[in-house]
């Protein structure tokens, strides 16, 4: 684990974004598994990965790490688990490009929530970014009017919203270690997947092919992705984190196009470009604020 900590923060953030960018491709590659089965196995292996990391990192202090995170860490984990559920549902029911572009809105949701809960002012640049982003979303999502794809687009919004809430919790309680919260998120989404499979009578048994994909998703894609980002963000300026994380939104649709032939529509590309421009404008605003 010390090897990971010696890697420069920006490099870790990019490695995390690169890992997360394969999420859509992996979900699209499952054969025969339902959304809830995918959610269960992905979350199961993610929770095991985070638990292993906690054991190696905290050793005998692992239980005290959960106690120290307290209610903010517990609530943050529950909130993040809802984002995990929305992510899998979105990737299953809409295009990878739609989901990735919507996820990139997390910076703007953070500005909005910061205004309401932390009394942070919204600048003219931020307001412009929000208006541009809304325009891009309407252009992109409005072209996806089929019930299934529309539900997937709406589910994708859970990711930027829950991530923004998580960051608000971190800002409100800066001393809270959010790694234990990730384990709580994994367990919670795993339980949601379990209850849903029981309710819909699907069962947890899936093919070996899909079990392997669940392991890759939980261990490498989400597990290492979040570990890299959590460690890298400690030494990387927030504006730089946001810019580097945009690579997930760009790379995700590329992998889906190259390996499963999923093409983004013209409206998705234009709307996504407007959203990315709005996010970059907001990050530029944050950079200027940090320079003052």
C-alpha positions as CSV (number, residue, x, y, z in Angstrom):
1,X,0.0,0.0,0.0
2,X,3.0,2.3,0.6
3,X,3.8,2.0,-3.1
4,X,0.4,3.6,-4.0
5,X,0.9,6.4,-1.5
6,X,4.3,7.3,-3.2
7,X,2.6,7.9,-6.6
8,X,1.9,11.6,-7.3
9,X,-1.6,12.7,-6.5
10,X,-2.6,13.9,-10.0
11,X,-1.3,10.5,-11.4
12,X,-3.5,8.6,-8.9
13,X,-6.5,10.7,-9.8
14,X,-6.0,9.9,-13.5
15,X,-5.5,6.2,-12.7
16,X,-8.8,6.3,-10.7
17,X,-10.7,8.0,-13.5
18,X,-9.2,5.5,-16.0
19,X,-10.4,2.6,-13.9
20,X,-13.9,4.1,-13.5
21,X,-14.2,4.8,-17.2
22,X,-14.5,1.1,-17.9
23,X,-17.8,0.9,-15.9
24,X,-20.1,1.2,-18.8
25,X,-18.2,-1.2,-21.0
26,X,-18.3,-3.8,-18.2
27,X,-22.0,-3.5,-17.5
28,X,-22.8,-3.7,-21.2
29,X,-20.7,-6.9,-21.4
30,X,-22.8,-8.9,-18.9
31,X,-24.7,-11.8,-20.5
32,X,-28.1,-12.7,-19.1
33,X,-27.7,-11.1,-15.6
34,X,-30.3,-8.6,-14.4
35,X,-29.6,-5.1,-13.1
36,X,-29.9,-6.3,-9.5
37,X,-27.7,-9.3,-10.0
38,X,-25.0,-7.1,-11.5
39,X,-25.4,-4.6,-8.6
40,X,-25.1,-7.4,-6.0
41,X,-21.9,-9.0,-7.4
42,X,-20.3,-5.7,-8.3
43,X,-21.0,-4.4,-4.8
44,X,-19.9,-7.6,-3.1
45,X,-16.5,-7.6,-4.7
46,X,-16.1,-3.9,-4.2
47,X,-16.8,-4.3,-0.5
48,X,-14.3,-7.1,-0.2
49,X,-11.7,-4.9,-2.0
50,X,-12.2,-2.0,0.4
51,X,-12.2,-4.3,3.4
52,X,-8.9,-5.8,2.3
53,X,-7.5,-2.3,1.8
54,X,-8.7,-1.3,5.3
55,X,-7.1,-4.4,6.9
56,X,-3.7,-3.7,5.3
57,X,-3.9,0.1,6.0
58,X,-5.4,0.2,9.6
59,X,-4.5,-3.3,10.8
60,X,-5.7,-3.6,14.4
61,X,-7.2,-0.1,14.3
62,X,-9.7,-1.1,11.6
63,X,-12.7,-1.0,14.0
64,X,-11.7,2.3,15.5
65,X,-11.5,3.7,11.9
66,X,-15.3,3.0,11.6
67,X,-16.0,4.5,15.0
68,X,-14.0,7.6,14.2
69,X,-15.9,8.2,10.9
70,X,-19.1,8.3,13.1
71,X,-22.5,9.3,11.7
72,X,-21.1,11.5,8.9
73,X,-19.2,8.5,7.5
74,X,-22.1,6.2,7.9
75,X,-24.5,8.6,6.2
76,X,-22.0,9.3,3.5
77,X,-21.7,5.6,2.8
78,X,-25.5,5.1,2.6
79,X,-25.7,8.1,0.2
80,X,-22.9,6.7,-2.0
81,X,-24.6,3.3,-2.2
82,X,-27.7,5.0,-3.8
83,X,-25.3,6.4,-6.4
84,X,-23.9,2.9,-7.0
85,X,-27.5,1.6,-7.6
86,X,-28.3,4.5,-10.0
87,X,-25.1,4.0,-11.9
88,X,-25.7,0.3,-12.7
89,X,-29.3,1.0,-13.6
90,X,-28.3,3.9,-15.8
91,X,-25.6,2.0,-17.6
92,X,-28.0,-0.9,-18.3
93,X,-30.8,1.3,-19.6
94,X,-29.2,4.2,-21.5
95,X,-26.1,4.9,-23.5
96,X,-22.7,5.0,-21.8
97,X,-22.1,8.5,-23.2
98,X,-25.3,9.8,-21.6
99,X,-24.4,8.4,-18.2
100,X,-20.8,9.7,-18.3
101,X,-21.8,13.2,-19.4
102,X,-24.4,13.4,-16.7
103,X,-22.0,12.2,-14.1
104,X,-19.6,15.1,-15.0
105,X,-22.3,17.5,-13.6
106,X,-21.1,16.7,-10.1
107,X,-19.0,19.9,-10.0
108,X,-22.1,22.0,-10.7
109,X,-24.2,20.1,-8.2
110,X,-21.5,20.7,-5.7
111,X,-21.7,24.5,-6.3
112,X,-25.5,24.4,-5.9
113,X,-25.4,22.4,-2.7
114,X,-22.6,24.5,-1.4
115,X,-24.9,27.6,-1.8
116,X,-27.8,26.0,0.1
117,X,-25.9,24.1,2.8
118,X,-22.6,25.9,3.3
119,X,-23.7,29.4,2.4
120,X,-21.1,29.6,-0.4
121,X,-21.8,32.3,-3.0
122,X,-22.6,31.4,-6.6
123,X,-20.5,33.6,-9.0
124,X,-21.7,34.9,-12.4
125,X,-19.4,32.3,-14.0
126,X,-20.9,29.5,-11.9
127,X,-24.4,30.6,-12.8
128,X,-23.5,30.7,-16.5
129,X,-22.1,27.2,-16.1
130,X,-25.3,25.9,-14.5
131,X,-27.4,27.4,-17.3
132,X,-25.2,25.9,-20.0
133,X,-25.2,22.5,-18.3
134,X,-29.0,22.5,-18.1
135,X,-29.1,23.4,-21.8
136,X,-26.8,20.5,-22.6
137,X,-28.8,18.0,-20.5
138,X,-32.1,19.0,-22.1
139,X,-30.6,18.7,-25.5
140,X,-29.0,15.3,-24.7
141,X,-31.8,13.8,-22.6
142,X,-34.7,15.3,-24.5
143,X,-33.6,13.3,-27.5
144,X,-34.0,10.0,-25.5
145,X,-37.8,9.8,-25.2
146,X,-38.2,6.1,-25.0
147,X,-39.4,5.1,-21.5
148,X,-36.4,2.7,-20.8
149,X,-33.7,5.2,-22.0
150,X,-35.4,8.1,-20.2
151,X,-35.4,6.2,-16.9
152,X,-31.7,5.4,-17.4
153,X,-30.9,9.1,-18.0
154,X,-32.8,10.1,-14.8
155,X,-31.1,7.3,-12.8
156,X,-27.7,8.7,-13.9
157,X,-28.4,11.9,-12.0
158,X,-28.1,9.9,-8.7
159,X,-24.3,9.7,-9.2
160,X,-23.4,13.4,-9.4
161,X,-26.0,14.3,-6.8
162,X,-24.8,11.7,-4.3
163,X,-21.2,12.5,-5.0
164,X,-21.8,16.2,-4.4
165,X,-23.6,15.3,-1.1
166,X,-20.6,13.2,-0.1
167,X,-18.2,16.1,-0.8
168,X,-20.5,18.5,1.2
169,X,-20.2,16.0,4.2
170,X,-16.4,16.0,3.8
171,X,-16.3,19.8,3.8
172,X,-18.6,20.0,6.8
173,X,-16.6,17.4,8.7
174,X,-13.1,17.6,7.2
175,X,-11.5,15.2,9.7
176,X,-13.8,12.3,8.7
177,X,-12.0,9.4,7.0
178,X,-14.2,8.5,4.0
179,X,-12.5,5.1,3.2
180,X,-14.7,3.3,5.8
181,X,-17.7,5.0,4.3
182,X,-16.9,3.4,1.0
183,X,-17.1,-0.1,2.7
184,X,-20.5,0.9,4.1
185,X,-21.5,2.0,0.6
186,X,-20.5,-1.4,-0.8
187,X,-22.3,-3.4,1.8
188,X,-25.4,-1.2,1.5
189,X,-25.7,-1.5,-2.3
190,X,-24.9,-5.2,-2.0
191,X,-27.9,-5.6,0.4
192,X,-30.1,-3.6,-1.9
193,X,-29.1,-5.8,-4.8
194,X,-29.8,-8.9,-2.7
195,X,-33.3,-7.7,-1.6
196,X,-34.2,-6.8,-5.1
197,X,-33.1,-10.2,-6.5
198,X,-35.2,-11.9,-3.8
199,X,-38.2,-9.7,-4.5
200,X,-38.1,-10.2,-8.2
201,X,-37.3,-14.0,-7.8
202,X,-34.2,-13.8,-9.9
203,X,-31.8,-15.5,-7.5
204,X,-28.1,-14.7,-7.2
205,X,-26.8,-17.5,-9.4
206,X,-25.3,-16.2,-12.6
207,X,-22.9,-17.6,-15.2
208,X,-19.1,-17.9,-14.6
209,X,-18.6,-15.3,-17.4
210,X,-20.7,-12.7,-15.4
211,X,-19.2,-13.6,-12.1
212,X,-15.8,-12.8,-13.6
213,X,-17.1,-9.5,-14.9
214,X,-18.6,-8.8,-11.4
215,X,-15.2,-9.4,-9.9
216,X,-13.5,-7.1,-12.5
217,X,-16.1,-4.4,-11.9
218,X,-15.9,-4.6,-8.1
219,X,-12.2,-5.2,-7.6
220,X,-10.5,-3.3,-10.4
221,X,-12.9,-0.8,-11.9
222,X,-14.7,0.6,-8.8
223,X,-12.5,-0.7,-5.9
224,X,-9.1,0.5,-7.2
225,X,-10.8,3.5,-8.9
226,X,-12.1,4.9,-5.6
227,X,-9.0,4.0,-3.6
228,X,-6.8,5.8,-6.2
229,X,-9.0,8.9,-6.1
230,X,-9.4,8.9,-2.3
231,X,-5.6,8.8,-1.8
232,X,-4.8,11.1,-4.7
233,X,-7.3,13.8,-3.7
234,X,-5.4,14.4,-0.4
235,X,-2.5,16.0,-2.2
236,X,-4.2,17.4,-5.4
237,X,-6.0,20.8,-5.6
238,X,-9.8,20.4,-6.0
239,X,-9.9,22.2,-9.3
240,X,-7.3,19.9,-10.8
241,X,-9.1,16.8,-9.4
242,X,-12.2,18.0,-11.3
243,X,-10.4,18.5,-14.5
244,X,-8.6,15.2,-14.4
245,X,-11.9,13.4,-13.5
246,X,-13.4,14.7,-16.8
247,X,-11.2,12.0,-18.5
248,X,-13.7,9.4,-17.2
249,X,-16.6,11.2,-19.2
250,X,-14.5,11.3,-22.3
251,X,-13.0,7.7,-22.1
252,X,-16.1,5.9,-21.1
253,X,-18.0,6.4,-24.4
254,X,-14.8,5.6,-26.4
255,X,-14.4,2.2,-24.7
256,X,-18.2,1.5,-25.4
257,X,-17.7,2.4,-29.0
258,X,-14.5,0.5,-29.6
259,X,-15.5,-2.8,-27.8
260,X,-19.3,-3.1,-28.0
261,X,-20.0,-0.8,-31.0
262,X,-22.3,1.6,-29.0
263,X,-22.5,4.9,-31.0
264,X,-23.5,8.1,-29.3
265,X,-26.2,10.2,-31.2
266,X,-25.5,13.6,-32.6
267,X,-27.6,15.2,-29.9
268,X,-25.7,13.3,-27.2
269,X,-22.3,14.5,-28.5
270,X,-23.5,18.1,-28.8
271,X,-25.2,18.1,-25.4
272,X,-22.3,16.3,-23.8
273,X,-19.8,18.9,-25.3
274,X,-21.9,21.7,-23.8
275,X,-21.9,20.0,-20.4
276,X,-18.1,19.4,-20.5
277,X,-17.6,23.1,-21.5
278,X,-19.9,24.2,-18.6
279,X,-17.9,22.0,-16.1
280,X,-14.6,23.3,-17.4
281,X,-15.9,26.9,-17.0
282,X,-16.8,26.1,-13.4
283,X,-13.4,24.5,-12.7
284,X,-11.8,27.6,-14.2
285,X,-13.8,29.7,-11.8
286,X,-12.6,27.6,-8.9
287,X,-9.0,28.0,-10.1
288,X,-9.4,31.8,-10.2
289,X,-10.9,31.7,-6.7
290,X,-8.0,29.7,-5.3
291,X,-5.5,32.1,-6.9
292,X,-6.9,35.1,-5.0
